[in-house]
Amino acid sequence: MSMGQARSTPPFIRRRHDARDALTQQKLALEIRDLQRSAWTRPAIIVPIAVSLATLGLSQYLGIFDVERKRIEVVAASAELRNREAEMRHREIEIARARTQSELRTLRMEREQLGGEKQRLIKDRDQLIQDITELRAQTDRTEQLVREATETSRQLIRGGWEHDARQSLQLAEQERFHHLLNTLSEPDVHRRQQAIMALRGYLSEANGQYHSPALLALSGALASEPAVAVRTAIVATLAEVRADLVPSPALRGALSALIDVNRGLITEIKMNYPPRRPLLPAPDRAAEANLQATADAIATLLRKGVQEKTLTSLYLGKVDLSGLELTDTIFDGSILTGTKFSDAKLAGASFDNTDLEHVDFRRADLRDTRFTQSVGSRYPSIHWNYVHLKIDDPTRRRMPLAPPDFGCADLRNAHFTDYPLIPLIADQYKYADVQLYAWPASFAFANLAGADFQHIQAFGAWAPDDDRSPFHRGTGITTLSKPYRHGTYRIEENTPLTSDAADFSKSLIELSRAFDGANWQEARLPRSILQWLQAHPPQLRDLAVDSARCP
């Protein structure tokens, strides 16, 4: 403040200014003194330190640190427990993960296996597609050849060369036909089936040029065809052949070829000697399955009216020949097990030394027919006596024998020389573990006028020291197969029943039932059988014949 201003300023203001200046000087002196002191002696620092030391001492005195230490220990124990639980959960997770990985590996292996199977199926499909493609390509080439030949023929016709054109077309067709014949011997089943389908087309054409070679090729293929589907296709093709379209010589040639194949297979699988048990072919053996297929094919052609009077030494088992015209046909030495001849016309036919087990002759015309068996040897003729074969098997303890059924048949003047028709088992048979299940051939409601049964045979099983029989025994064969004897023997023609007849009442009652409803009085029977039937005449009972009896 200047001198002039001081003189003009009022006194109270000057006093205020003086007081303010004095305070400012005191503040500066204090700040200087404070700065000159040590930092530790300043109240802002020393006071918090003193308070902290006092608090620390009080805490030590009151045990606060022990409590905190214990709390920390509890927290540490809890943490350790949690760590252990976490470790256990980790182990469980590891175990579950290992199990999951094992299952995953299993699923992966299964997936790989399924993938492999899928690849195989895809490969088979691709192979089939490739085969179809190749066949289509061959067909296209063949059709192209036909088209080219056709076009060539047209050109030749237009040029005046009609003969050459026709010859070119025939050559192309012949090439295609021979290609199909060669395909029958290829290893691929599908291609063989396709070839058969194509040959079926040739057999349905009016042009007979290829009928005979096609039939012969199919017949020959049955000799060695391993596939069931192909054999079935061949038999089905023969069944679809139209007899009015295919000439008779071609059908007879096919039948003759099938007969030769059938006999050759019998020799190949040795069904003729030594005798087999059973006589039916085994379907799981290729050659025997082929034999059954040839029998089915022969029956198929016979049902189409193809005539063949000599059907000897064949296997024709399990086929249907019912209702056929087979008059004067010779079946000598053949196997006919399970074949149906019901309603067939067989007058004058011959069944010498033929296997007739379970053959159905119901309502058949069998006038003047021969049913004979050779005697004097262990296995007669071609050995198809099923009675001998079954009861001579020492390994069998249950021997069911199913004879032929002649119910309602016309057997006038038929001959049954040495045919085993009558089973005989004593009522008190000693060996219960060796049983012969047999019943006589059924002649229920048959016409037996003049039928010759005078030299028929009986068969059965008995103990080694048992010579009982209701009939006097003639020529026969007896064999010992421990612990029993068995065999067949001719019933003496002019002798009565023996005193042992009462011991065979069950077998003899079945004999009476076999002639129920038949005119047995008009047949030529051995004296002992006639004596039994007169004393125990057949009656009408529950019979497995037509409900309407015989027309």
C-alpha positions as CSV (number, residue, x, y, z in Angstrom):
1,M,0.0,0.0,0.0
2,S,1.4,3.4,-0.9
3,M,1.7,6.2,1.4
4,G,-0.9,8.2,-0.3
5,Q,-3.3,5.2,-0.1
6,A,-2.5,4.6,3.7
7,R,-3.4,8.1,4.5
8,S,-6.7,7.8,2.7
9,T,-7.6,4.3,4.1
10,P,-9.8,4.3,7.2
11,P,-8.3,3.1,10.4
12,F,-10.4,-0.1,10.9
13,I,-9.4,-1.3,7.5
14,R,-5.8,-0.8,8.3
15,R,-6.2,-2.8,11.5
16,R,-7.7,-5.7,9.5
17,H,-4.8,-5.7,7.1
18,D,-2.3,-5.6,9.9
19,A,-3.9,-8.6,11.6
20,R,-3.9,-10.6,8.4
21,D,-0.3,-9.9,7.8
22,A,0.6,-11.0,11.3
23,L,-1.3,-14.3,10.9
24,T,0.4,-15.0,7.6
25,Q,3.8,-14.5,9.3
26,Q,2.9,-16.9,12.1
27,K,1.8,-19.6,9.6
28,L,5.0,-19.3,7.7
29,A,7.0,-19.6,10.9
30,L,5.1,-22.7,11.9
31,E,5.5,-24.3,8.4
32,I,9.2,-23.6,8.6
33,R,9.5,-25.1,12.1
34,D,7.4,-28.2,10.9
35,L,9.6,-28.8,8.0
36,Q,12.7,-28.6,10.1
37,R,11.3,-31.5,12.3
38,S,11.8,-35.3,11.5
39,A,9.0,-37.0,9.5
40,W,8.5,-39.6,12.2
41,T,7.7,-36.9,14.8
42,R,4.9,-35.6,12.8
43,P,1.5,-36.2,14.2
44,A,0.0,-37.5,10.9
45,I,2.5,-40.4,11.0
46,I,3.2,-41.1,14.6
47,V,-0.5,-41.3,15.6
48,P,-1.6,-44.1,13.2
49,I,1.6,-46.0,14.1
50,A,0.8,-45.7,17.8
51,V,-2.8,-46.8,17.3
52,S,-1.7,-49.8,15.2
53,L,0.8,-50.9,17.9
54,A,-1.8,-50.6,20.5
55,T,-4.3,-52.6,18.5
56,L,-1.7,-55.3,17.8
57,G,-0.9,-55.6,21.5
58,L,-4.5,-55.8,22.4
59,S,-5.1,-58.5,19.8
60,Q,-2.2,-60.5,21.1
61,Y,-3.5,-60.1,24.6
62,L,-7.0,-61.2,23.7
63,G,-6.0,-64.3,21.6
64,I,-7.4,-63.0,18.4
65,F,-4.4,-64.4,16.4
66,D,-5.1,-67.9,17.8
67,V,-8.7,-67.8,16.6
68,E,-7.6,-66.6,13.3
69,R,-5.0,-69.3,13.1
70,K,-7.5,-71.9,13.9
71,R,-10.0,-70.5,11.4
72,I,-7.2,-70.6,8.8
73,E,-6.5,-74.3,9.7
74,V,-10.2,-75.1,9.4
75,V,-10.3,-73.4,6.0
76,A,-7.1,-75.3,5.0
77,A,-8.7,-78.7,6.1
78,S,-11.9,-77.8,4.2
79,A,-9.8,-77.0,1.2
80,E,-7.9,-80.3,1.6
81,L,-11.3,-82.2,1.9
82,R,-12.6,-80.4,-1.2
83,N,-9.3,-81.4,-3.0
84,R,-9.8,-85.0,-2.0
85,E,-13.4,-84.9,-3.2
86,A,-12.3,-83.3,-6.4
87,E,-9.7,-86.0,-6.8
88,M,-12.3,-88.7,-6.2
89,R,-14.6,-87.1,-8.7
90,H,-11.6,-86.9,-11.1
91,R,-10.9,-90.6,-10.6
92,E,-14.6,-91.4,-11.2
93,I,-14.6,-89.3,-14.3
94,E,-11.4,-91.0,-15.5
95,I,-13.0,-94.4,-14.9
96,A,-16.2,-93.4,-16.7
97,R,-14.1,-91.9,-19.5
98,A,-12.1,-95.2,-19.8
99,R,-15.4,-97.2,-19.9
100,T,-16.8,-94.8,-22.4
101,Q,-13.6,-95.1,-24.5
102,S,-13.9,-98.9,-24.3
103,E,-17.5,-98.7,-25.4
104,L,-16.5,-96.2,-28.1
105,R,-13.8,-98.6,-29.3
106,T,-16.4,-101.4,-29.4
107,L,-18.8,-99.3,-31.3
108,R,-16.1,-98.2,-33.7
109,M,-15.2,-101.9,-34.3
110,E,-18.8,-102.7,-34.9
111,R,-19.1,-99.8,-37.2
112,E,-16.0,-101.0,-39.0
113,Q,-17.5,-104.5,-39.3
114,L,-20.7,-103.0,-40.6
115,G,-18.7,-100.9,-42.9
116,G,-16.9,-104.0,-44.2
117,E,-20.2,-105.8,-44.6
118,K,-21.6,-102.8,-46.4
119,Q,-18.5,-102.7,-48.7
120,R,-18.9,-106.4,-49.4
121,L,-22.6,-105.9,-50.3
122,I,-21.7,-102.9,-52.4
123,K,-19.1,-105.0,-54.1
124,D,-21.6,-107.8,-54.7
125,R,-24.1,-105.2,-56.0
126,D,-21.5,-103.6,-58.2
127,Q,-20.5,-107.1,-59.5
128,L,-24.1,-107.9,-60.3
129,I,-24.5,-104.5,-61.9
130,Q,-21.4,-105.2,-63.9
131,D,-22.7,-108.6,-64.9
132,I,-26.0,-107.2,-66.0
133,T,-24.2,-104.4,-67.8
134,E,-22.0,-107.0,-69.6
135,L,-25.0,-109.1,-70.5
136,R,-26.9,-106.0,-71.7
137,A,-23.8,-105.1,-73.7
138,Q,-23.7,-108.6,-75.2
139,T,-27.4,-108.4,-75.9
140,D,-26.9,-105.0,-77.5
141,R,-24.0,-106.4,-79.6
142,T,-26.2,-109.3,-80.6
143,E,-29.1,-107.1,-81.5
144,Q,-26.7,-104.9,-83.4
145,L,-25.5,-107.9,-85.3
146,V,-29.1,-108.9,-86.0
147,R,-29.9,-105.3,-87.1
148,E,-26.8,-105.3,-89.3
149,A,-27.7,-108.7,-90.7
150,T,-31.3,-107.5,-91.2
151,E,-30.1,-104.4,-92.9
152,T,-27.7,-106.4,-95.0
153,S,-30.5,-108.8,-95.9
154,R,-32.6,-105.9,-96.9
155,Q,-29.9,-104.5,-99.1
156,L,-29.3,-108.0,-100.6
157,I,-33.0,-108.4,-101.2
158,R,-33.1,-105.0,-102.9
159,G,-30.1,-106.1,-104.8
160,G,-31.5,-109.5,-105.7
161,W,-29.5,-111.5,-103.2
162,E,-32.3,-112.7,-100.9
163,H,-30.7,-116.1,-100.2
164,D,-27.5,-114.6,-98.9
165,A,-29.4,-112.2,-96.7
166,R,-31.4,-115.0,-95.1
167,Q,-28.3,-117.0,-94.5
168,S,-26.6,-114.0,-92.8
169,L,-29.5,-113.6,-90.5
170,Q,-29.5,-117.2,-89.6
171,L,-25.8,-117.1,-88.8
172,A,-26.3,-114.2,-86.4
173,E,-29.1,-116.0,-84.7
174,Q,-27.1,-119.2,-84.4
175,E,-24.2,-117.2,-82.9
176,R,-26.6,-115.9,-80.2
177,F,-28.0,-119.3,-79.5
178,H,-24.6,-121.0,-79.2
179,H,-23.5,-118.1,-76.9
180,L,-26.5,-118.9,-74.6
181,L,-25.5,-122.6,-74.6
182,N,-22.0,-121.7,-73.6
183,T,-23.3,-119.5,-70.8
184,L,-25.0,-122.6,-69.2
185,S,-21.5,-123.7,-68.2
186,E,-20.2,-120.4,-66.8
187,P,-19.5,-120.1,-63.1
188,D,-21.9,-117.2,-62.4
189,V,-25.3,-118.3,-61.2
190,H,-27.1,-115.2,-62.4
191,R,-25.8,-115.5,-65.9
192,R,-26.8,-119.2,-66.1
193,Q,-30.3,-118.2,-65.0
194,Q,-30.5,-115.5,-67.6
195,A,-29.4,-118.0,-70.2
196,I,-32.2,-120.3,-69.2
197,M,-34.7,-117.5,-69.5
198,A,-33.4,-116.7,-73.0
199,L,-33.6,-120.4,-74.0
200,R,-37.2,-120.4,-72.8
201,G,-37.9,-117.9,-75.4
202,Y,-36.6,-120.2,-78.1
203,L,-38.8,-123.0,-76.9
204,S,-41.9,-120.8,-77.1
205,E,-41.2,-119.9,-80.8
206,A,-42.9,-121.7,-83.6
207,N,-39.6,-122.2,-85.4
208,G,-38.5,-125.7,-84.4
209,Q,-34.9,-125.3,-85.4
210,Y,-33.7,-124.7,-81.9
211,H,-36.2,-126.8,-79.9
212,S,-34.2,-130.0,-79.8
213,P,-30.8,-128.6,-79.0
214,A,-32.3,-126.3,-76.3
215,L,-34.0,-129.2,-74.6
216,L,-30.9,-131.4,-74.8
217,A,-28.8,-128.6,-73.4
218,L,-31.2,-128.1,-70.4
219,S,-31.4,-131.9,-69.8
220,G,-27.6,-132.2,-69.8
221,A,-27.2,-129.3,-67.5
222,L,-29.1,-131.1,-64.8
223,A,-26.3,-133.7,-64.5
224,S,-23.9,-131.3,-62.9
225,E,-25.8,-128.1,-62.0
226,P,-24.8,-127.2,-58.4
227,A,-27.3,-124.3,-57.8
228,V,-30.8,-125.1,-56.6
229,A,-32.2,-121.9,-58.2
230,V,-30.8,-122.9,-61.6
231,R,-32.1,-126.5,-61.3
232,T,-35.5,-125.2,-60.4
233,A,-35.4,-122.8,-63.4
234,I,-34.6,-125.7,-65.7
235,V,-37.5,-127.9,-64.4
236,A,-39.8,-124.9,-64.6
237,T,-38.8,-124.2,-68.2
238,L,-39.5,-127.8,-69.1
239,A,-42.9,-127.5,-67.4
240,E,-43.8,-124.5,-69.6
241,V,-42.9,-126.2,-72.9
242,R,-46.0,-126.4,-75.0
243,A,-46.5,-129.9,-76.4
244,D,-48.6,-128.5,-79.3
245,L,-45.7,-126.2,-80.3
246,V,-42.6,-128.3,-79.7
247,P,-42.5,-131.4,-81.9
248,S,-42.8,-134.9,-80.3
249,P,-39.3,-136.1,-81.5
250,A,-37.7,-133.2,-79.6
251,L,-39.6,-134.0,-76.4
252,R,-38.8,-137.7,-76.7
253,G,-35.1,-136.9,-77.3
254,A,-35.1,-134.7,-74.1
255,L,-36.8,-137.5,-72.1
256,S,-34.3,-140.0,-73.4
257,A,-31.4,-137.7,-72.4
258,L,-32.9,-137.2,-68.9
259,I,-33.2,-141.0,-68.5
260,D,-29.5,-141.5,-69.4
261,V,-28.5,-138.7,-66.9
262,N,-30.6,-140.3,-64.2
263,R,-29.1,-143.7,-64.6
264,G,-25.6,-142.2,-64.8
265,L,-26.1,-140.3,-61.5
266,I,-27.4,-143.5,-59.8
267,T,-24.1,-145.2,-60.8
268,E,-22.0,-142.1,-59.8
269,I,-23.4,-141.9,-56.3
270,K,-23.5,-145.7,-56.0
271,M,-27.1,-146.0,-55.0
272,N,-27.3,-149.4,-56.7
273,Y,-24.7,-151.4,-54.8
274,P,-24.1,-151.8,-51.9
275,P,-27.7,-150.9,-51.1
276,R,-28.3,-147.5,-49.4
277,R,-30.3,-146.6,-46.4
278,P,-32.5,-144.6,-47.1
279,L,-33.1,-144.8,-50.8
280,L,-34.1,-141.2,-51.1
281,P,-31.3,-138.8,-52.2
282,A,-29.8,-136.3,-49.8
283,P,-30.7,-132.7,-50.8
284,D,-27.5,-131.4,-49.3
285,R,-25.3,-133.4,-51.7
286,A,-24.9,-132.0,-55.1
287,A,-25.1,-135.2,-57.2
288,E,-28.0,-136.5,-55.3
289,A,-29.9,-133.3,-55.5
290,N,-29.2,-133.4,-59.3
291,L,-30.7,-136.9,-59.3
292,Q,-33.9,-135.6,-57.7
293,A,-34.0,-132.8,-60.3
294,T,-33.8,-135.3,-63.2
295,A,-36.6,-137.3,-61.6
296,D,-38.7,-134.1,-61.4
297,A,-37.9,-133.3,-65.1
298,I,-38.7,-136.8,-66.3
299,A,-42.1,-136.6,-64.5
300,T,-42.7,-133.2,-66.0
301,L,-42.3,-134.6,-69.6
302,L,-44.4,-137.6,-68.8
303,R,-47.2,-135.4,-67.7
304,K,-46.9,-133.6,-71.0
305,G,-47.8,-136.8,-72.7
306,V,-44.3,-137.9,-73.9
307,Q,-44.5,-141.7,-74.2
308,E,-41.8,-144.0,-72.9
309,K,-42.6,-147.6,-72.0
310,T,-39.2,-148.5,-70.6
311,L,-38.5,-146.7,-67.3
312,T,-36.3,-149.4,-65.8
313,S,-33.4,-148.9,-63.3
314,L,-34.3,-145.3,-62.6
315,Y,-34.8,-143.1,-59.6
316,L,-38.3,-141.6,-59.8
317,G,-39.0,-141.0,-56.1
318,K,-41.2,-138.3,-54.7
319,V,-42.8,-137.3,-58.1
320,D,-46.4,-137.0,-59.2
321,L,-47.5,-139.3,-62.0
322,S,-51.2,-139.4,-60.9
323,G,-53.7,-139.8,-63.7
324,L,-51.2,-140.5,-66.4
325,E,-51.6,-143.0,-69.3
326,L,-48.8,-145.5,-68.4
327,T,-50.3,-148.8,-69.8
328,D,-47.7,-151.6,-70.3
329,T,-44.9,-149.4,-68.9
330,I,-42.0,-151.3,-67.4
331,F,-40.6,-149.9,-64.1
332,D,-38.5,-152.9,-63.2
333,G,-35.6,-152.2,-60.9
334,S,-36.5,-148.6,-60.3
335,I,-36.8,-146.5,-57.1
336,L,-40.3,-145.1,-56.7
337,T,-40.3,-144.2,-53.1
338,G,-43.2,-141.8,-52.3
339,T,-44.4,-141.5,-55.9
340,K,-48.0,-140.9,-56.6
341,F,-49.8,-143.1,-59.2
342,S,-53.3,-142.4,-58.0
343,D,-55.9,-142.7,-60.8
344,A,-53.1,-143.7,-63.2
345,K,-53.7,-146.2,-66.0
346,L,-51.1,-148.9,-65.4
347,A,-52.8,-152.0,-66.9
348,G,-50.1,-154.5,-67.9
349,A,-47.3,-152.5,-66.2
350,S,-44.4,-154.3,-64.5
351,F,-42.9,-153.4,-61.1
352,D,-40.5,-156.3,-60.7
353,N,-37.8,-155.7,-58.1
354,T,-39.0,-152.2,-57.7
355,D,-38.9,-150.1,-54.5
356,L,-42.6,-149.3,-53.7
357,E,-42.2,-147.8,-50.2
358,H,-45.1,-145.4,-49.5
359,V,-46.2,-145.4,-53.1
360,D,-49.8,-144.2,-53.7
361,F,-51.8,-146.5,-56.1
362,R,-55.2,-145.4,-55.0
363,R,-57.9,-145.8,-57.7
364,A,-55.2,-146.8,-60.2
365,D,-56.0,-149.3,-63.1
366,L,-53.5,-152.1,-62.2
367,R,-55.1,-155.0,-64.1
368,D,-52.6,-157.7,-65.1
369,T,-49.8,-155.8,-63.4
370,R,-46.7,-157.6,-62.0
371,F,-45.4,-156.9,-58.5
372,T,-42.7,-159.5,-58.0
373,Q,-39.4,-159.7,-56.1
374,S,-36.5,-162.0,-57.0
375,V,-35.5,-164.6,-54.3
376,G,-32.4,-166.6,-53.7
377,S,-30.0,-163.7,-53.1
378,R,-29.4,-161.4,-50.2
379,Y,-30.1,-158.3,-52.3
380,P,-32.3,-159.2,-55.3
381,S,-31.9,-157.7,-58.7
382,I,-31.0,-154.0,-58.5
383,H,-31.6,-154.2,-54.7
384,W,-34.6,-151.9,-54.3
385,N,-36.4,-154.1,-51.8
386,Y,-37.0,-151.5,-49.1
387,V,-38.1,-154.2,-46.6
388,H,-34.7,-155.9,-46.8
389,L,-32.9,-152.6,-46.6
390,K,-34.6,-151.3,-43.5
391,I,-34.8,-154.4,-41.4
392,D,-31.2,-155.4,-42.3
393,D,-29.8,-152.2,-40.7
394,P,-28.2,-153.3,-37.4
395,T,-27.8,-149.6,-36.3
396,R,-31.6,-149.0,-36.3
397,R,-33.8,-149.6,-33.3
398,R,-36.9,-148.0,-34.7
399,M,-37.8,-149.4,-38.2
400,P,-40.9,-147.8,-39.7
401,L,-42.1,-149.4,-42.9
402,A,-44.6,-147.7,-45.1
403,P,-46.0,-150.2,-47.7
404,P,-47.8,-149.1,-50.9
405,D,-51.5,-148.1,-50.8
406,F,-53.7,-150.0,-53.2
407,G,-57.0,-148.5,-51.8
408,C,-59.8,-148.6,-54.4
409,A,-57.4,-149.8,-57.1
410,D,-58.4,-152.2,-59.9
411,L,-56.0,-155.2,-59.3
412,R,-57.8,-157.8,-61.3
413,N,-55.3,-160.6,-62.3
414,A,-52.4,-158.7,-60.8
415,H,-49.4,-160.8,-59.6
416,F,-47.6,-160.4,-56.3
417,T,-45.0,-163.2,-56.5
418,D,-42.5,-163.1,-53.6
419,Y,-43.5,-159.5,-52.7
420,P,-43.2,-158.8,-48.9
421,L,-46.7,-157.7,-48.0
422,I,-47.4,-159.0,-44.5
423,P,-45.4,-157.8,-41.4
424,L,-45.4,-160.3,-38.5
425,I,-44.4,-159.3,-34.9
426,A,-45.3,-161.5,-32.0
427,D,-47.7,-160.0,-29.4
428,Q,-45.1,-160.6,-26.7
429,Y,-42.1,-159.4,-28.6
430,K,-39.0,-159.8,-26.4
431,Y,-36.8,-156.9,-27.4
432,A,-38.6,-153.7,-26.6
433,D,-35.7,-151.5,-27.7
434,V,-35.9,-152.9,-31.2
435,Q,-39.3,-152.1,-32.7
436,L,-40.6,-152.7,-36.2
437,Y,-43.4,-150.2,-37.1
438,A,-45.1,-151.8,-40.0
439,W,-48.5,-152.6,-41.3
440,P,-49.7,-154.6,-44.3
441,A,-50.2,-153.0,-47.7
442,S,-53.7,-151.6,-47.9
443,F,-56.2,-153.2,-50.4
444,A,-59.3,-151.5,-48.9
445,F,-62.2,-151.4,-51.4
446,A,-59.9,-152.7,-54.2
447,N,-61.1,-155.0,-56.9
448,L,-59.1,-158.2,-56.3
449,A,-60.8,-160.6,-58.7
450,G,-58.2,-163.1,-60.0
451,A,-55.3,-161.3,-58.2
452,D,-52.6,-163.8,-57.4
453,F,-51.3,-163.6,-53.8
454,Q,-50.4,-167.3,-53.5
455,H,-46.6,-166.7,-53.3
456,I,-46.4,-163.5,-51.3
457,Q,-43.9,-163.1,-48.5
458,A,-44.1,-162.2,-44.8
459,F,-41.4,-160.4,-42.9
460,G,-40.6,-159.5,-39.3
461,A,-38.2,-159.6,-36.4
462,W,-37.9,-162.2,-33.7
463,A,-35.5,-163.6,-31.0
464,P,-32.7,-165.8,-32.1
465,D,-34.2,-168.8,-30.3
466,D,-37.8,-168.0,-31.4
467,D,-39.1,-170.0,-34.4
468,R,-42.8,-169.1,-34.0
469,S,-44.8,-168.1,-37.0
470,P,-48.5,-168.1,-37.8
471,F,-47.7,-169.4,-41.3
472,H,-45.6,-172.3,-42.5
473,R,-42.3,-170.9,-43.8
474,G,-41.1,-171.5,-47.3
475,T,-38.1,-170.0,-49.2
476,G,-36.7,-166.9,-47.6
477,I,-33.8,-165.0,-46.1
478,T,-33.1,-164.8,-42.4
479,T,-30.3,-162.7,-40.9
480,L,-29.0,-162.4,-37.3
481,S,-28.4,-158.8,-36.2
482,K,-27.8,-159.0,-32.5
483,P,-29.9,-159.1,-30.3
484,Y,-32.6,-160.2,-32.8
485,R,-33.2,-162.1,-36.1
486,H,-35.0,-160.6,-39.0
487,G,-35.9,-161.6,-42.5
488,T,-38.5,-162.4,-45.1
489,Y,-40.0,-165.8,-46.2
490,R,-42.6,-167.1,-48.6
491,I,-45.8,-168.3,-47.0
492,E,-46.4,-171.9,-48.0
493,E,-49.3,-172.0,-50.4
494,N,-51.3,-175.1,-49.3
495,T,-50.7,-175.2,-45.6
496,P,-53.1,-174.1,-42.8
497,L,-52.4,-171.7,-39.9
498,T,-49.9,-173.0,-37.4
499,S,-50.6,-173.4,-33.7
500,D,-48.6,-170.2,-33.1
501,A,-51.3,-168.0,-34.8
502,A,-52.7,-166.9,-31.4
503,D,-49.3,-165.4,-30.5
504,F,-49.6,-163.0,-33.5
505,S,-53.2,-161.8,-33.1
506,K,-52.3,-158.1,-33.4
507,S,-50.5,-158.5,-36.8
508,L,-53.2,-160.8,-38.1
509,I,-56.0,-158.4,-37.1
510,E,-54.1,-155.7,-39.1
511,L,-54.1,-158.2,-42.0
512,S,-57.9,-158.4,-41.8
513,R,-58.2,-154.6,-41.8
514,A,-56.0,-154.4,-44.9
515,F,-58.7,-156.1,-46.9
516,D,-61.7,-154.1,-45.6
517,G,-64.3,-153.5,-48.3
518,A,-62.4,-155.6,-50.9
519,N,-63.6,-158.7,-52.7
520,W,-60.8,-160.8,-51.2
521,Q,-62.9,-164.0,-51.7
522,E,-62.3,-163.7,-55.5
523,A,-58.5,-163.4,-55.1
524,R,-56.0,-166.3,-55.1
525,L,-54.7,-166.4,-51.5
526,P,-52.5,-168.8,-49.6
527,R,-54.6,-171.3,-47.7
528,S,-53.5,-170.0,-44.2
529,I,-54.4,-166.4,-45.0
530,L,-57.7,-167.4,-46.5
531,Q,-58.4,-169.4,-43.4
532,W,-57.7,-166.4,-41.2
533,L,-59.8,-164.1,-43.3
534,Q,-62.7,-166.5,-43.2
535,A,-62.5,-166.8,-39.4
536,H,-62.0,-163.0,-39.0
537,P,-63.6,-161.4,-42.1
538,P,-62.7,-157.8,-42.9
539,Q,-65.2,-155.2,-41.9
540,L,-65.8,-151.5,-42.6
541,R,-63.9,-149.4,-40.1
542,D,-62.3,-146.0,-40.0
543,L,-60.2,-146.1,-43.2
544,A,-57.8,-143.6,-44.8
545,V,-59.6,-143.9,-48.1
546,D,-62.0,-141.7,-50.0
547,S,-65.1,-140.8,-48.1
548,A,-67.2,-141.8,-51.1
549,R,-65.5,-145.2,-51.2
550,C,-64.8,-146.2,-54.8
551,P,-66.8,-144.9,-57.8
